[in-house]
């Protein structure tokens, strides 16, 4: 494979790749602002300048300069290599590139940093980008010099609302145009542009428009400084207090790879961010996917309950488990289970395993939420992350829709339902009536139609609080990791089902998530991943 030599290190590349792209793929960072691996090249920040030696097929560019001579105490004619942007120069086999090892490059970076910071406000203590800002990082690594400018900085508009989701601070903006290119090239809505020149430059929204659509929050994600912030995360947390784990977006069947940021002190999850996976979501997420972090706090079932309506009361988890076990033992008719397209494959497997192995259940149903507005960028029409995972957890058998519950419940063939999850699209009165007549046990993280009709509610951990996996629309199994501790009295869904089995006198020997994975591997055939590359990129090691 052809390669270049970057600061003495061999870097392989594929045809057509630029120096910075090859370095990025090899895990080597060349300082940059305007370059992004998923966007076109702008080459306007000049931070990625590198020195390139001559080769047999490429001459070295040289500049005539005036250099300061200490002995003569005067400027004298001289020559130095002309630096070139690494984001624009294509790799050639054998190319020798100097980045961190070139004094000329180091000097240029210092000047670029000083130029960008001339009018930049020193409002880092209140800026949401503080702690993960490239201006801060590169000042520390490339400059470290105090500002020499003594005049008042040029002031620009602050806290400008670009739309319902994004706030713009023009004083912090370095006009890298990442946001402009994203809306044009990825979101396909060129609503942003740059106006004015030099230090008057700023980003603006087209007259008569606002920043809108399904991908507005990504302009915050691509912004390398604190110029664009989301109203959702703005002033909600300090990033140095947050920890992150690899996760999967529960918003739809695409299964975008994410970083889940959480505060271990409070258990709150203030944001989700896209995680690179070229086979699934590349570098992006939609707004609704980013906002699924709210599910960790909103409508949570934090405690166990027994009873319906006004008779419902909070009880201890063990009391709720005993009540659930008693309902199953006393069932005059059959027991049926409702799997969930919103819960992990492991939780679905655990419920199906208990039902088929110990309760002789053959009636398997699937709860899912209704479709949403899909597109040809990322969003799938199916707003459920794990329809395929629920099917696999059930042993790849067919799962009936909830509407088919009405007749067997009305005829009392089915008298007890064990449901995984609280969310379901229940649009007809007949189904609602069936859920109301049967004794329903709900193992749920969030309240919804199923918990409203439940006789017993057992609080389950959210997707952010337990390890698990989803199988996306491509048939790829993707793992996600637990972040904060389960809130309230909640436990992992599989753990609740193992405890319920013990209450039924039919113990299941699962003590950890890996035990469930091992049992699932032994009981079920491996899923045929349509894209093994994306599975490998998304799966934390077991």
C-alpha positions as CSV (number, residue, x, y, z in Angstrom):
1,X,0.0,0.0,0.0
2,X,1.4,3.5,-0.9
3,X,2.4,5.7,2.0
4,X,3.7,9.1,3.0
5,X,6.2,9.9,5.7
6,X,4.7,12.4,8.2
7,X,7.2,13.6,10.9
8,X,9.2,10.4,10.3
9,X,6.1,8.1,10.6
10,X,4.9,6.0,7.7
11,X,1.2,6.8,7.0
12,X,-0.6,4.6,4.5
13,X,-3.2,6.2,2.2
14,X,-5.7,5.3,-0.5
15,X,-5.8,7.0,-3.9
16,X,-7.3,10.5,-3.7
17,X,-6.8,11.0,0.0
18,X,-5.3,14.2,1.2
19,X,-2.5,14.4,3.8
20,X,-4.8,15.4,6.6
21,X,-7.3,12.6,5.7
22,X,-4.6,9.9,5.7
23,X,-3.3,11.2,9.0
24,X,-6.8,11.3,10.6
25,X,-7.4,7.7,9.6
26,X,-4.0,6.7,11.1
27,X,-4.9,8.5,14.4
28,X,-2.5,11.3,13.9
29,X,-3.9,14.8,14.4
30,X,-2.7,17.7,12.2
31,X,-4.1,20.9,13.9
32,X,-7.1,22.2,11.9
33,X,-10.4,24.2,12.2
34,X,-12.2,24.3,8.9
35,X,-11.5,20.7,7.7
36,X,-14.0,18.0,8.6
37,X,-13.7,14.4,7.3
38,X,-17.4,14.5,6.2
39,X,-17.4,17.8,4.4
40,X,-15.8,19.4,1.4
41,X,-12.4,21.2,1.6
42,X,-12.5,24.9,2.3
43,X,-8.8,25.5,3.3
44,X,-9.6,28.9,4.8
45,X,-8.4,28.6,8.4
46,X,-4.7,27.9,7.4
47,X,-4.1,26.0,10.6
48,X,-3.2,22.7,8.9
49,X,-0.3,24.2,6.9
50,X,2.6,21.7,6.6
51,X,6.0,21.7,5.0
52,X,6.5,19.3,2.0
53,X,9.9,18.2,0.8
54,X,10.7,17.9,-2.9
55,X,10.3,14.5,-4.5
56,X,11.3,13.2,-8.0
57,X,7.8,14.0,-9.2
58,X,7.0,17.1,-7.2
59,X,9.1,20.2,-6.7
60,X,9.2,22.0,-3.3
61,X,7.5,25.4,-3.3
62,X,9.8,28.1,-2.0
63,X,9.2,31.8,-1.1
64,X,11.5,34.8,-1.2
65,X,11.3,36.5,2.2
66,X,13.0,39.1,4.3
67,X,14.4,37.5,7.4
68,X,15.7,39.3,10.5
69,X,19.5,39.0,10.9
70,X,20.6,39.3,14.6
71,X,24.2,40.1,13.7
72,X,23.3,42.8,11.2
73,X,20.3,43.9,13.2
74,X,18.5,44.3,9.9
75,X,16.2,42.4,7.5
76,X,18.1,40.5,4.8
77,X,16.8,38.6,1.7
78,X,16.2,34.9,2.3
79,X,14.2,31.9,1.2
80,X,12.0,29.5,3.0
81,X,9.6,26.6,2.0
82,X,6.1,27.7,1.1
83,X,3.8,25.9,3.5
84,X,0.7,24.1,2.0
85,X,-2.6,23.2,3.5
86,X,-2.7,19.5,4.5
87,X,-6.4,19.4,3.8
88,X,-5.9,20.2,0.1
89,X,-2.8,18.4,-1.0
90,X,-3.3,14.9,-2.2
91,X,-0.9,12.2,-1.1
92,X,1.8,10.9,-3.4
93,X,3.7,7.7,-2.6
94,X,7.0,8.6,-0.9
95,X,5.9,12.2,0.0
96,X,7.9,13.6,3.0
97,X,5.8,15.9,5.1
98,X,6.8,17.9,8.2
99,X,4.2,19.0,10.6
100,X,5.2,19.1,14.3
101,X,8.9,18.8,13.4
102,X,9.1,21.9,11.2
103,X,10.0,25.3,12.9
104,X,8.4,27.0,9.9
105,X,5.1,25.2,10.6
106,X,5.3,25.9,14.3
107,X,5.8,29.6,13.6
108,X,2.9,29.7,11.2
109,X,0.5,28.1,13.6
110,X,1.4,30.6,16.3
111,X,0.6,33.5,13.9
112,X,-2.7,31.8,12.8
113,X,-3.7,31.4,16.4
114,X,-2.9,35.0,17.3
115,X,-4.8,36.2,14.2
116,X,-7.9,34.1,15.1
117,X,-7.8,35.3,18.7
118,X,-7.4,39.1,18.0
119,X,-11.0,39.9,18.4
120,X,-12.1,36.7,20.2
121,X,-13.9,37.5,23.5
122,X,-12.4,36.0,26.7
123,X,-15.8,34.6,27.9
124,X,-14.6,31.0,28.3
125,X,-16.1,30.7,31.8
126,X,-19.6,30.9,30.4
127,X,-19.0,29.4,27.0
128,X,-20.4,25.9,26.6
129,X,-17.5,24.9,24.3
130,X,-15.0,25.5,27.2
131,X,-13.2,22.3,27.9
132,X,-13.6,20.9,24.4
133,X,-12.7,24.0,22.3
134,X,-10.1,23.8,19.6
135,X,-9.1,27.4,20.1
136,X,-8.2,26.6,23.7
137,X,-6.5,23.3,22.8
138,X,-4.3,24.8,20.0
139,X,-3.5,28.0,22.0
140,X,-2.0,25.7,24.6
141,X,-0.2,23.4,22.2
142,X,0.8,25.9,19.5
143,X,0.9,29.4,20.9
144,X,1.0,30.0,24.7
145,X,1.6,33.7,24.2
146,X,-0.5,36.5,25.8
147,X,-2.5,38.7,23.5
148,X,-0.5,41.6,22.2
149,X,-3.4,43.6,21.0
150,X,-4.2,46.5,23.3
151,X,-7.1,48.0,21.4
152,X,-10.8,47.2,22.1
153,X,-11.9,44.1,20.3
154,X,-14.4,44.3,17.4
155,X,-17.8,43.6,18.9
156,X,-20.4,41.5,17.0
157,X,-23.9,40.2,17.7
158,X,-24.3,37.8,20.6
159,X,-27.0,35.2,21.4
160,X,-28.6,35.4,18.0
161,X,-31.4,32.9,17.6
162,X,-30.9,31.1,14.2
163,X,-34.1,29.1,14.8
164,X,-35.8,27.0,17.4
165,X,-32.7,25.0,18.3
166,X,-29.6,27.0,17.7
167,X,-28.0,30.2,19.2
168,X,-25.2,32.0,17.4
169,X,-22.5,34.1,19.0
170,X,-20.7,36.0,16.2
171,X,-17.9,37.3,18.4
172,X,-16.7,33.7,19.0
173,X,-17.0,32.7,15.3
174,X,-13.9,32.1,13.3
175,X,-15.9,31.7,10.1
176,X,-14.6,28.3,9.3
177,X,-17.8,27.7,7.3
178,X,-18.3,24.1,8.6
179,X,-21.9,24.9,9.4
180,X,-22.5,26.5,6.0
181,X,-21.1,23.4,4.2
182,X,-23.0,21.0,6.4
183,X,-26.4,22.6,5.7
184,X,-25.6,22.7,2.0
185,X,-23.9,19.3,1.5
186,X,-25.5,17.0,4.1
187,X,-28.8,18.6,5.2
188,X,-29.5,19.7,1.6
189,X,-30.8,23.1,2.8
190,X,-28.3,25.9,2.1
191,X,-29.9,28.3,4.5
192,X,-26.6,29.5,6.1
193,X,-23.9,31.6,4.4
194,X,-21.0,34.0,5.2
195,X,-21.2,37.7,4.8
196,X,-18.6,40.5,4.9
197,X,-14.8,40.0,4.7
198,X,-11.8,40.0,7.0
199,X,-12.6,40.6,10.7
200,X,-16.1,41.7,9.8
201,X,-17.1,38.3,8.6
202,X,-19.9,36.4,10.2
203,X,-22.5,33.6,9.5
204,X,-26.1,34.6,8.8
205,X,-29.4,32.9,8.0
206,X,-30.9,33.6,4.6
207,X,-33.4,36.5,4.8
208,X,-37.0,35.4,5.5
209,X,-35.7,32.0,6.7
210,X,-34.7,30.3,9.9
211,X,-32.5,27.3,10.6
212,X,-35.0,24.4,10.5
213,X,-35.4,20.8,9.6
214,X,-34.2,17.5,11.0
215,X,-30.5,18.3,11.2
216,X,-30.1,21.7,12.8
217,X,-28.3,20.6,15.9
218,X,-25.5,19.2,13.8
219,X,-24.2,22.7,13.1
220,X,-23.4,22.8,16.9
221,X,-21.6,19.5,16.6
222,X,-19.4,20.6,13.6
223,X,-18.6,24.0,15.1
224,X,-15.0,23.8,16.4
225,X,-15.4,26.8,18.8
226,X,-18.3,28.1,20.9
227,X,-20.1,30.1,18.2
228,X,-23.0,27.8,17.7
229,X,-24.7,26.2,20.7
230,X,-28.0,24.2,21.1
231,X,-30.7,25.6,23.3
232,X,-31.1,22.0,24.6
233,X,-27.6,21.8,26.1
234,X,-26.7,25.5,26.5
235,X,-25.7,26.2,30.2
236,X,-26.9,22.7,31.3
237,X,-23.5,21.2,32.2
238,X,-19.8,21.7,32.3
239,X,-18.1,19.1,30.1
240,X,-15.3,18.3,32.5
241,X,-17.9,16.9,34.9
242,X,-19.2,14.6,32.2
243,X,-18.2,11.1,31.5
244,X,-18.9,9.3,28.2
245,X,-19.7,5.8,27.0
246,X,-20.3,4.4,23.5
247,X,-24.0,4.0,22.9
248,X,-26.6,3.6,20.1
249,X,-29.4,6.1,19.4
250,X,-32.8,4.6,20.3
251,X,-34.6,7.0,18.0
252,X,-35.2,4.8,14.9
253,X,-34.1,1.7,13.0
254,X,-31.0,3.4,11.6
255,X,-29.1,2.8,14.9
256,X,-26.8,5.8,14.7
257,X,-23.6,5.4,16.8
258,X,-23.4,7.9,19.6
259,X,-21.4,9.1,22.6
260,X,-23.6,9.2,25.7
261,X,-22.4,12.0,28.0
262,X,-23.6,11.7,31.6
263,X,-22.9,13.2,35.0
264,X,-22.0,10.4,37.4
265,X,-22.8,12.6,40.4
266,X,-26.5,13.1,39.5
267,X,-27.1,10.3,37.0
268,X,-28.4,12.9,34.5
269,X,-27.7,12.5,30.8
270,X,-27.6,16.0,29.3
271,X,-26.7,15.1,25.7
272,X,-26.0,12.5,23.0
273,X,-23.4,13.2,20.4
274,X,-22.7,11.4,17.1
275,X,-20.0,8.8,17.1
276,X,-18.2,8.0,13.8
277,X,-19.3,4.9,12.0
278,X,-18.9,5.2,8.3
279,X,-21.1,2.1,7.6
280,X,-24.1,3.4,9.6
281,X,-24.3,7.1,10.3
282,X,-20.9,8.4,9.2
283,X,-20.4,11.5,11.4
284,X,-24.0,12.6,11.8
285,X,-27.3,12.4,13.8
286,X,-30.7,14.0,13.4
287,X,-32.2,16.4,16.0
288,X,-34.7,13.9,17.3
289,X,-32.0,11.3,17.8
290,X,-29.9,13.8,19.7
291,X,-32.9,14.6,21.9
292,X,-33.5,11.0,22.9
293,X,-31.3,11.7,25.9
294,X,-34.4,13.2,27.5
295,X,-35.9,9.8,27.8
296,X,-33.5,9.0,30.6
297,X,-35.3,11.5,32.9
298,X,-38.8,12.1,31.4
299,X,-41.8,9.9,32.3
300,X,-39.6,7.5,34.2
301,X,-40.9,4.6,36.2
302,X,-38.6,4.9,39.2
303,X,-40.5,2.8,41.7
304,X,-42.6,-0.3,41.8
305,X,-46.4,-0.1,41.9
306,X,-49.3,-2.5,42.4
307,X,-52.9,-1.8,41.5
308,X,-54.7,0.2,38.9
309,X,-56.2,3.7,38.9
310,X,-56.9,5.1,42.3
311,X,-56.1,1.8,43.9
312,X,-52.5,1.9,42.6
313,X,-49.9,2.3,45.4
314,X,-46.1,2.4,45.6
315,X,-44.5,-0.8,47.0
316,X,-41.1,-2.2,47.4
317,X,-39.5,-4.0,44.4
318,X,-39.7,-7.4,46.2
319,X,-43.4,-6.8,47.0
320,X,-44.1,-6.0,43.4
321,X,-42.2,-9.1,42.2
322,X,-44.3,-11.3,44.6
323,X,-47.5,-9.7,43.4
324,X,-46.5,-10.3,39.7
325,X,-45.6,-13.9,40.5
326,X,-48.9,-14.4,42.2
327,X,-50.8,-13.0,39.2
328,X,-49.1,-15.5,37.0
329,X,-49.7,-18.5,39.3
330,X,-53.3,-17.6,39.7
331,X,-54.0,-17.0,36.0
332,X,-57.3,-18.7,35.0
333,X,-56.3,-18.5,31.4
334,X,-53.1,-18.5,29.4
335,X,-50.2,-16.1,29.9
336,X,-49.0,-14.1,26.9
337,X,-46.0,-11.9,26.6
338,X,-45.5,-8.6,24.9
339,X,-41.9,-8.0,23.6
340,X,-40.7,-4.5,22.9
341,X,-39.1,-2.9,19.8
342,X,-37.8,-0.2,22.1
343,X,-35.9,-2.5,24.5
344,X,-32.6,-4.3,24.1
345,X,-32.3,-7.6,22.4
346,X,-31.1,-9.1,25.7
347,X,-34.2,-8.0,27.6
348,X,-36.4,-9.4,24.8
349,X,-34.5,-12.6,24.9
350,X,-34.8,-12.8,28.7
351,X,-38.6,-12.4,28.6
352,X,-39.0,-14.9,25.7
353,X,-36.7,-17.4,27.5
354,X,-38.7,-17.2,30.7
355,X,-42.0,-17.5,28.9
356,X,-41.2,-20.4,26.6
357,X,-39.0,-22.4,28.9
358,X,-40.8,-22.0,32.2
359,X,-44.3,-20.8,31.5
360,X,-45.2,-22.7,28.4
361,X,-46.2,-19.5,26.6
362,X,-46.7,-19.6,22.9
363,X,-48.5,-16.3,22.3
364,X,-45.9,-13.7,21.5
365,X,-46.8,-10.1,20.7
366,X,-44.8,-7.0,19.8
367,X,-45.2,-3.5,21.2
368,X,-43.8,-0.8,19.0
369,X,-44.3,3.0,18.6
370,X,-45.7,4.4,15.4
371,X,-43.7,5.4,12.4
372,X,-42.3,8.9,12.1
373,X,-41.0,11.2,9.3
374,X,-38.1,9.4,7.6
375,X,-35.8,10.7,4.9
376,X,-33.0,9.6,2.6
377,X,-30.2,11.0,4.8
378,X,-30.3,9.1,8.1
379,X,-33.8,8.9,9.5
380,X,-35.7,5.6,9.0
381,X,-39.5,5.6,8.8
382,X,-39.5,3.0,11.6
383,X,-39.1,4.9,14.9
384,X,-38.2,1.8,16.8
385,X,-34.6,0.9,17.2
386,X,-34.9,-2.8,17.7
387,X,-37.8,-4.6,15.8
388,X,-35.2,-7.1,14.5
389,X,-33.7,-7.5,18.0
390,X,-37.1,-8.3,19.5
391,X,-37.7,-10.9,16.7
392,X,-34.3,-12.4,17.3
393,X,-34.8,-12.5,21.1
394,X,-38.0,-14.5,20.4
395,X,-36.0,-17.0,18.4
396,X,-36.8,-15.4,15.0
397,X,-40.4,-16.4,15.3
398,X,-43.2,-14.2,14.1
399,X,-44.6,-11.7,16.6
400,X,-48.2,-10.7,16.5
401,X,-49.3,-7.0,16.7
402,X,-51.1,-5.9,19.8
403,X,-54.4,-5.5,17.9
404,X,-54.6,-9.3,17.8
405,X,-54.9,-9.4,21.6
406,X,-58.5,-8.3,21.6
407,X,-60.2,-11.6,20.7
408,X,-58.2,-14.0,23.0
409,X,-58.5,-11.6,25.9
410,X,-62.2,-11.1,25.4
411,X,-62.7,-14.9,25.2
412,X,-60.6,-15.3,28.4
413,X,-58.1,-17.6,26.6
414,X,-55.5,-15.1,27.7
415,X,-55.8,-13.6,31.2
416,X,-52.3,-12.4,32.1
417,X,-49.9,-10.3,30.0
418,X,-46.2,-9.8,30.8
419,X,-45.1,-6.7,28.9
420,X,-41.6,-5.4,28.3
421,X,-41.5,-1.6,28.0
422,X,-44.3,1.0,28.6
423,X,-44.4,2.5,25.1
424,X,-46.7,1.2,22.4
425,X,-48.8,2.6,19.5
426,X,-52.3,1.7,20.6
427,X,-54.7,3.5,18.2
428,X,-57.9,1.5,18.5
429,X,-60.3,1.2,21.4
430,X,-60.5,-2.6,21.1
431,X,-56.9,-3.1,21.9
432,X,-57.1,-0.6,24.8
433,X,-60.1,-2.6,26.1
434,X,-58.1,-5.8,25.9
435,X,-55.2,-4.4,27.9
436,X,-57.7,-3.1,30.5
437,X,-59.4,-6.5,30.9
438,X,-56.2,-8.6,31.2
439,X,-53.9,-8.6,34.3
440,X,-50.9,-6.7,32.9
441,X,-47.4,-6.8,34.3
442,X,-45.3,-4.1,32.9
443,X,-41.5,-4.0,33.1
444,X,-40.8,-0.5,31.9
445,X,-38.4,2.4,32.1
446,X,-40.9,5.0,30.9
447,X,-44.6,5.4,31.4
448,X,-46.8,4.9,28.4
449,X,-50.0,3.1,27.4
450,X,-48.8,-0.3,28.8
451,X,-48.0,1.1,32.3
452,X,-51.3,3.0,32.3
453,X,-53.1,-0.4,32.1
454,X,-50.8,-2.4,34.3
455,X,-51.7,-4.2,37.5
456,X,-48.0,-4.4,38.5
457,X,-45.3,-2.0,37.4
458,X,-41.6,-3.1,37.7
459,X,-39.2,-0.2,37.1
460,X,-36.5,-1.0,34.5
461,X,-33.3,0.7,33.7
462,X,-33.2,3.0,30.6
463,X,-31.1,2.4,27.5
464,X,-28.5,4.7,29.1
465,X,-28.3,2.8,32.3
466,X,-27.6,-0.8,31.2
467,X,-25.5,-2.7,28.7
468,X,-27.3,-4.1,25.7
469,X,-27.6,-4.3,21.9
470,X,-30.0,-3.3,19.1
471,X,-30.2,-4.8,15.6
472,X,-30.6,-2.1,13.1
473,X,-32.4,-2.0,9.7
474,X,-29.3,-3.4,8.0
475,X,-29.4,-6.5,10.3
476,X,-26.3,-5.3,12.2
477,X,-26.1,-6.0,15.9
478,X,-24.7,-3.0,17.7
479,X,-23.7,-2.9,21.3
480,X,-24.2,0.0,23.7
481,X,-22.7,0.5,27.2
482,X,-24.1,1.5,30.6
483,X,-23.5,5.0,31.7
484,X,-25.0,6.2,35.0
485,X,-26.3,3.9,37.6
486,X,-30.0,2.9,37.2
487,X,-32.2,5.6,38.7
488,X,-34.5,5.0,41.6
489,X,-35.4,1.3,42.2
490,X,-34.9,0.4,38.5
491,X,-32.9,-2.6,37.4
492,X,-31.8,-4.0,34.0
493,X,-34.8,-5.7,32.3
494,X,-33.1,-9.1,32.2
495,X,-32.3,-8.8,35.9
496,X,-35.9,-8.1,36.8
497,X,-37.0,-11.2,34.8
498,X,-34.4,-13.4,36.4
499,X,-35.7,-12.3,39.9
500,X,-39.3,-12.9,38.7
501,X,-38.3,-16.4,37.7
502,X,-37.0,-17.0,41.2
503,X,-40.2,-15.8,42.7
504,X,-42.0,-18.3,40.5
505,X,-39.8,-21.1,41.8
506,X,-38.1,-21.5,38.4
507,X,-34.7,-19.9,38.9
508,X,-32.6,-18.7,36.0
509,X,-29.0,-18.5,36.8
510,X,-28.1,-15.1,35.4
511,X,-25.9,-12.9,37.6
512,X,-24.5,-10.5,34.9
513,X,-25.1,-9.2,31.5
514,X,-22.4,-11.5,30.1
515,X,-24.4,-14.4,31.5
516,X,-27.4,-13.3,29.4
517,X,-25.2,-12.9,26.4
518,X,-23.8,-16.4,26.8
519,X,-27.3,-17.9,27.2
520,X,-28.5,-16.0,24.2
521,X,-25.6,-17.2,22.1
522,X,-26.2,-20.8,23.1
523,X,-30.0,-20.7,22.6
524,X,-30.2,-18.6,19.4
525,X,-28.4,-18.7,16.0
526,X,-26.0,-15.8,15.4
527,X,-27.7,-12.9,13.5
528,X,-26.5,-12.6,9.9
529,X,-25.0,-9.1,10.1
530,X,-25.5,-7.4,6.8
531,X,-22.5,-5.2,7.6
532,X,-19.8,-6.8,9.9
533,X,-17.7,-3.6,9.7
534,X,-20.4,-1.5,11.4
535,X,-20.9,-4.2,14.0
536,X,-17.2,-4.2,14.9
537,X,-17.0,-0.5,15.0
538,X,-20.0,-0.3,17.4
539,X,-19.5,-3.2,19.7
540,X,-17.6,-2.7,23.0
541,X,-15.5,-5.7,23.9
542,X,-17.2,-8.4,26.0
